[in-house]
Amino acid sequence: MGSILDVSGELATVGATAASALVVAMAGDGWRGFRGWLGSWFGRGGESAAARQLDRLDRDRAALVAVPEDERADRAGDLSAAWAVRLQDAADEDHEAAQELLDYVKQWRSDHPEAAPQVTVVRQRAEAKGKSHVTQVGRDQTVINPGRS
């Protein structure tokens, strides 16, 4: 049996792909349909798992739409990063579910072309010297120099 990358390179990043569409849907007209589908998708782990994830989705959506418009992009980025990890973890556990999620997102984007997210490129460059090292998680960087306290 091959690895997930052997099956499809897209499945290796399904979490980020789905999270991007999810956050766009949270702030737009496609929210109810996306939420309902995700509830069924999360339901594979049982009703309590689905209810827990739907509660989290609802809280995150409420937080997103409550922030002022000029702060929404930052909040959306944070939510997208968090949901990318959650969705990828779930997808990594079940490759069939990962493919279903990817197929749904592709269909959702096809049905909602106006909701296509703006593509942005973020480049970060960090350099560590000596015994220092750089750790990057999402968009945050931490430079650790063990020689300094």
Disulfide bonds with the S-S distance in Angstrom:
none
